[in-house]
Amino acid sequence: MSLYPRFNLAPYLALLITAAGVSIGLAAGFIVGVQPILLVVFFVAFTTLFFFFKDFEKTVLGLLILRSSLDIFSAQQLPAAFAIGIDILALLYVAFKLISRQKVQTDGFFYFFAGWVAIQGLWVILLPLGGLGLGASALDDAIREWIRLFSFLMIYLLVLQLKEKISPEKAINALFLSLIAPLTAACMQTFLPASLVPKILLASASTGEIGTASRINGTLGHPNSFATFALLFLGLTLWKFSYCRQRLPWALLLAAVAFFLVATQSLTGLVMLLAFAIAFFLPRMSLVNLVAGTLLILIVGGLFLSSEAGQVRLNELYSTPLLNPDIDWSRSVAMQLSSSSSQANSFNWRVTQWTFLLQSWEDFPILGYGLGTTKAVSIFHNAAHNDYIRALVEGGIVGLSCFLVFLLAQAIRLLQLRYAIPQSAARRDLCSMMLAFLASMCVGMLAGNVVGQTPLWFYWCTLLSIVGWNWTQPSNHSDRISHKSLQPEN
């Protein structure tokens, strides 16, 4: 017989459930009064948290798939809320694992990544202390930028926890579902009259201007963001096409992604495509790859140059130092600043932006102005459109050095995995594709805001994490797939 009296917990449980229901009802009523859309966010967050612990693998993959659809809701701050939610979920999951004494998956690059993100936080700390070019007034932007970088680290960590639970190929196949929303929106923007396209798909998150069907952005908010996102998945499609048995579906997807990449009319995206094609096909030098790479460049370039908008953008380059030897750097700036000049264009605007940003950097050359402060420093109150200059202005020489080390570390990581033993043919080819894409990003950073394209980096960090898994052993997960393509070479 027990020495302790038995208590009937049913009434207390019912009271607890009732109290929880009343609290949730009151909270929901308050949220509706403040901002109705937050009610949806509240229930989505609650449901996500429930399934996060109930079915961790599917929830993480679902969140990754969802990310490509969120930038059209930038005005409602959903992308920022999503990043914060990812951070909280990752920290909760790691805390749960540690408390329950379960293994937390990590690797060497994670610790380097974590150290690099921690170092970026020094610029946030120095802002209110007066150690940088700007003071506490820029602290909000610095914190926001650091949280964005921290969310990339958390994505890397979360995806690492899928290791040995699902196969690498299955995880990457799931990522292709993130193309559904952007490509569907791109189809509507391209083939439907503007009056039939939802306004939320026509509003550019970066410019605030109502777009037209002549330059699409999918659900990524800006044509340049959509172009780089499409290029990453074009590379993934090429990777799948190179070894799969049923190639027709992947060939059709490759053509569709290439078509919409061209439809963005993004010069940055097209230059990145050229750099990617060279870096991807050159190491595989053979007659077939040479023809394939040449055809890809000719078809994409021909589609762009044959369009009216493409010809206009090409003609603009003749009014820049890039193609006109009679125009030097200073004249380019003068033409852009002259309100009566007909030769003002996006490239001359970039030259002007870079000129004044570099002049501002000279005042604080060592540590710069602080994380996320480029818009505050710029005379145009706009992004740098050159990620190397951005790193220099925001972090000084020290910050630029850290940024270059971060890029170099990714290349070294991919090269190590590329030549790792035992080796998987699928992982080897994926590393090669990612190295080509990393090279194209480094080129795109010369005249674009590639670092600021959050969706791109979510998927890039996901791939960086997956490529480090063990590709030579099948997953222990019950939903196994065929691993014939993942076996090591003889």
N, C-alpha and C positions, 0 to 999 in steps of 0.2 A: 504494500500500500504506500502510496506517495505521501510524504510528510507535508507536501505543499497543497493548498486547496486549489481546486480547478476553477478557472474563471471562464465564463461564457463571453468570448470576444466578439460574437456576432453583432450585438448592439453597438459596440464601440466601432467596429468596422463600418457598419452602416452609417454611423454618425460621421466618421472620417470621410467616407465617400460623399456624403451630403455636403459637408463643409467644403470639400474640394470642388464639388460641382458649383456651389454658390460662389466660391472665389473665382473660378474660371468664368462664370457668367458675368460677375461684376467687372472683371478685367476685360472681357470681350466687349461689354457695353462701353467702358471707358475708351477702349481702342477705337471703336466705331465712331465715337464722338470726336476723337482727335484726328484720325486718318483712317478711313474705311479700308484702304488696301493693306494696312498693317494687320487687320484681322486675318486676312489670308496668310500673310507672312507668319503670324503667330501660330496658326494651326499647322501650317507647313513645317515650321520649326519643331513643334511638338511631335508631329508625326514622324519627322526625320529622326529625331532623337530616339523615339521608340524603336523604329526599324534599324537604327544604327547599331544597337546592341542585340537586336533580335536576329538580323541578317546582315552582318557587317559587310560582306563582300559585295552583295548586290546594291546595298545602299551607297557605298563608296563609288562604285561604277556608275550608279544612277546620278550621283552628284556631279561627277565628271562629265557625263553626257549632257546634263542640264546646263552647264556653265556656258556653252556656246549660244544659249538663247537669251541671256540676261542683259546684254549691253543695251538693248532697246529700252530697257527700264532704268537707265542711268538717272533720269530725272527723279525717279522714286527712290534712288539710292539702293536698289536691290543688289547690284554687283558688290558694293561695299559691305552690305549686310551679309551677303553670301560668303565673302572672304573672312569676315569676323566669325561667322558661324562655323566655317571650316576650321579655323584656329581653335575655337572652343571645343568642337567635337574631337579634334586630334588630341588636345591636351587631356580631355576627359578620358579618352580611350587609353592613352598612355598611363594616366594615373590609375585607372582600373586595372590595367595589366600589372603595374608595379605593386599595387596593394594586394592583388591576388597571386603575386609571385609567379606570373607567367612571363614568357619570353617576349621582349620587344625587339622586333627586327630592325637592325641598323646595318650600316656598312661604312666604309672609310670615307666615301664621298659625303655622306650625311654629316659627319662630324666636321668636315671641311666647310660644307655649306652652312652649318649652324654657326661656325666661327666667323664666316664671312658676314652673315646677317647680323651677328652680334657686333662686329666691328662697325657696320653701317649705323648701328644705334649710337655710336659715339658722337656722330654729327647731330643727332637729336639732342643728346645731353649737353653738347657744347653751345647750342643755340641760346637757351636762356641764360647761360653763364657768360655770354658776351665774347666767346672765343672765336666767332665766325663773322662773316660780312654782314649778316642780318641778325636781329635779336629775337626776343620772345614772340614778336608779332607773327613770325613765320613758323611758330612751333606746331600749329595745327596741321599745316601742309607736311611738315617733316614727319610727324607722328603717323599721318595717313599713309605716306609713302613707305615708312618702315613697316607698318602693318601689312601693306601689300606685299612687300618682300618676304615678310615672315610667313604669310599665307602660302607662298611658293614652297617654302621649307616644309610646312605642315602637309601640303599635298604630297611632296616627296616622301615624307614619313608615313602618311596614311597608306599610300600605294605600296610602300615596303611591307606593310602588315599583311598585304594580300599574298605575299610570297609563300609558296608551298601550299596555298589554299586553292588557287586556280592556276591554270597554265598561262605562261606569258602570251601565247598566241590568242587564247580566248580573251584575255584582258584587252589586247590591242584590237581584236575584232569588235569588242563592245564599244571602243572609242569611235568607230566609224558611224555609230548611231548619232553621234553629236553633229554629223553633217546634215541630218534630216531637216532641222529647223532653219539653219542658214541657207541651204540650197533651196528649200521651199520658198523662203522669203525672197531669195534672189530670182527665182522663176517668176514670182509675182511682180517684182520690180522690173523685170526685163520684158515680159510678154503681155502684161495686163496694162490697160490704160491707168494713168495715175489716179483717176477718180475711183477706180475699183480697188486700189491698194490701200489697206489700212494706214492711217496717218502715222501710226507708231513705227511703221516700216519705211516711211519716207523721211522721217526726221533724223538728221545726222546728230549724233550725240556730241560730236566734237566741235561742230560749227554752229549748231542751232538753226541751220537753214533747212528749208523744205527741199528735199532732193527730187530728182527726176529720174526717169528710167534710163537716162543716158549714162549714169554712173551708179552702179549698185553697191550696196554695203551689206546685204543679207541681214542678219541679226547682230552684226558685230559693231554697228554704230558708225563706222567710218570705212570708206573704200580701202584705205591702206591696211587697216586691221583685217578686213576680210581677205585681202590679197595675200597677206602673209599666212593667215590661218589656212587659206586654200592651198598655198604652196606646201605647207607642212603635210597636209593630207594628200596632196599630189605625190609627195615623196613616199608616204606610207602606202599609197596605192601602187606605186611603182615597185615597192618592196614586195607587196603581196603578189603582184602580177609576175614577178620574176621567178617564182617557184610553185605557184598554185597550179592545179591541174585544169580547173575550169577558168580559163582566162577571159572569156567573153564578158562576164559581168564586171570584172575589174577593168577591162579595156573601156567599157562604156562609162564606168565611173570616172576613169582617168580623163576621158574626153570631156565629160560634164564639168569636172573640177577645173580643167584647163580653160574651158570656154568661159566660165564665170570669173576666173582669175583675170582673163583678158577684159571682160566686161566691166571690171572695176576701174579700168583706165588709169591704174596706178603705175606711174613710172618706177617708183620704188619697188613695187612688186615685180615688175617685168625685169628690172635689173637684177633683183634677187633670183628670179627664175633663170636668167642667163648664167649667173654665178653658180647656182645650184646644178644646172645641166652640165657645166664644164667640170665641176668638182665630182659629180656623180658618175658621168660617163667616161671621163679621161682615164681614171685608174683601171677601168674595164675595157681598155682599148682592144677592140675587135671590129671587124667589118659590120657586124650586126648592131653593136652598141654605137658605133660611129654614125651609122645611118639613122638609128633611132633617135640619138641625141640631136643630130642635125635637123631631122624632120620635126622634132618637138619645138626647137627654136624657130625654125622657119614658119611653121604653122601658127604658133602663138604670135610671133612677130608680125607675120603677114596679116593676121586678123586684126591686130592692133593698128598697124600702119594703114590698112585699107579703110578704117573707119574715119569718119569726119573728125571726131574728137581726137583720135590718135594723130592725125595730120596737124591739127591745131597745136597739140602739145609738142610735136616735133618741131614745128615752126618757131615755137617759143624759145627752143634751145638755141636757135641762131641769133637770138638777142641776148645771149649770155656768154661769159668767158669760156664756157665749156666747148662751144663749137665756133665761136667767132673770135679770131685772134686780134681783131681790132678793138675788142672790149676787154679792158683789164678789170681788176677787182674793184678799184675805187670808182671807176665809171659805172660799173654794175650797181654799186650802192647808190650813186647819184641818180641813176635812172629810176631806181625803185622808189627813192624818196621824193622824186619830182612828181607832183600831182598831175602835171600835164603830159607826162611821158607815156607814150603808147607802148613802150618796151618793158613796162613793169610786168613781171610774171612771177610764178612761184619759185623759180630757181634764183632770180635776182633778189627775191624776198629772203631766201635762205642765206644768200651771201651777205645781205644787210644784217640779218639776225645774227649770224656768226661773227661778223665784224664787231658789232657792239657788245656781244656777250664776251668775246675775247678781251676787249678793252676793259670791261668790268672785272673780268677775272684777274687782270694785272694788279688790281688793288688788293686782292687777297689771294695770292698765288699758291700758298702752301695748303691751306685747309678749306678754301672756298667760302661759299655763302651758307651752306647747310643743305641737308637732304630735302629734295622736292621744292627747291626755291627758284628754279629757272624762270618760271613765269613771273615771279616777283622782280627778278633782276632784268628781264627782257624789256626793251623799250616798246615792244609790241604786246607785252603781257601774254606771250604764247610760248609753247614748248620749243625746245632748241632745234628740233629737226636735224639733229646730229648727236647721237648718244655719247660720242667721245667728248665733244664740247660740253655736253650736259654734265658728264662725270667730272670734267675739269672745273667747270663753274661751281658746281654744287659741292665737290669734295677737294678741289685744288689738285695739286700734283699728287698728294697722298691718295685722294679718292680715285683719280684716274688710274693710278698704279694698282689699286685694289680691284678696280673694274677689269683691267686687262688681265690680272692674275686669275680672276674668276672665269673669264672666257678661256684662258689658257688651260685652267684646271679641267674644264669640261672636255676640251679636246684631248688632253692627256688621259682622262678617264675613259673616253670612248676608244682611244687607241689601245689602252690596256685591255679592255674587254674585247676589242677586235682581234687581238692576237693571244687571247687567253687560252689556256689548255687545262682541261679538255674543252673542245670548241664545238659550237653548234653552227651549222651553216646558216640557219635563220638568224641567229644573233649576230654572226659576223656580217651578214648583208645589212641587217638593221643598223649596226654601228657605222657601216660605210655610208648608208643613207643619212644618218644623223650627222656625221662629220661633214657631209656635203651641205646639209641644211645649216649647220653651225657656220660654215664658211659663208653661205649666202646671207645669214643674219649679220655677220661681221661687215659684209659689204653694204647691206641695207642700212646699217647704223650710221653710215657716212652721210646720209641725207634724209634719214627718217627717224621716227620715234619708236623704234622696235622694242626698246626696253619698257616703254610705257604701255605696250599692248598686252594687257593682263590675260585675256583668254589664251593667247598664243603661249605665254609662259606657263599657264596651268597645264596645258597639254604637253609642252616641252619637258617640264619637270616630271610629269607622269611617265613619259617615255624614258627619261634619264633613270628613273627608278626601276621601271620594268626591265630595261636592258641589263641591269645588274643582277637580275634573278638567276637562278640555276636553270639553264635551258636544256640541260642534258638529262634531266630526270623528270618523269611525269608527276603531275600534281597529286597530292593526297586527297584532294577534294572529290566528292562523289560525282560531280558533273565533269568527268574527264572527257577529253577530246582526243582525236588521233594525233599522235606525236611523231608520225613518220618524218615530217619535214623538220623536226627538231632534234633528230638523232645526230651524234657527232660524226664527222667525216672520218673515213678510214685513212 
